[in-house]
């Protein structure tokens, strides 16, 4: 069985739309090859619309859902034409998360898949999270199915994006959870220096660690909870940002980087991990990676650029392939839902 699929991923950091075209082949086990991938930076207007979507009225949000769907469709169509791609079996789209409150049984990723289908004339699979939330799960993380079937050679896979999340095997069960916020906080802090992100962690390196803030961050209730657990921007707005008042931003950067490294390495050590594959934009934050390495004996594996940047988009393409075949693409051991299931709406 061979499938060619496109995966679309828009992360919480809003640095752009990740598009990944990959080939998947099933023999004894699944393997993959990334054929083309690129990130389309968001025009300022789209970045602002998505960032502010949480404040829209219901009618405005429905309008944006359709509009963003057509934007995604046009972006993929351009990608297909630019690279002269053929034999595409499906497009799988994550959408952009506006709300994520699984405890209240809802999550919302905008970007209507039917609009993508109208633009591209290809089968589209979208809305991968809602079914899981309705089944009592966190609707996240979803990537562990890809870690299980495509990256099983590693003890664990860590994604350093807006949030850091990990998937690993315990007693033959794949579990996964969010560890701590990362870029969603760091990127917001560096805006005060007219930057979009802290390149290599250079700014954080210049700051001093505020011990009181560090202690407050490490004592937050979330870190005492057991998995499955997931984080959203709402949680950061309520629990993280209010702690930064009256502290120099450069010191907050240093302290928050130290905090993220502490929580991540603690997770490695508690689970006695031997090797961990690290991907996501935060992998380029050398200061953060050095801090993690200093606090753990686990071997840190940083793969080639394509995997660092497109692993999530790759796995959503793979989840689309599994959904098309009605195979399990969400693991209840990772999300906490009532059972494993095949999720995603097919347009």
Secondary structure, 3 states (H helix, E strand, C coil): CEEEEEEEEECCCCCCEEEEEEEEEECCCEEEEEEEEEEECCCHHHHHHHHCHHHCCHHHHHHHHHHHHHHHHHHHHHHHHHCCCCCCCEEEECCEEEEEEHHHCEEEEECCHHHHHHHHCCCEEECCCHHHHHCCCCCCCCCHHHHHHHCCCCCEEEEECCEEEEEEEECCEEEEEEEEECHHHHHHHHHHHCCCCCHHHHHHHHCCCCHHHHHHHHCCHHHHCCCCCCCCHHHHHHHCHHHHCCCCHHHHHHHHHHHHHHHHHHHHHHCCCCEEEEECHHHHCHHHHHHHHHCCCCEEEECCHHHHHHHHHHHHHHHHHHHHCCCCCECHHHHCCCCCECCCEEC
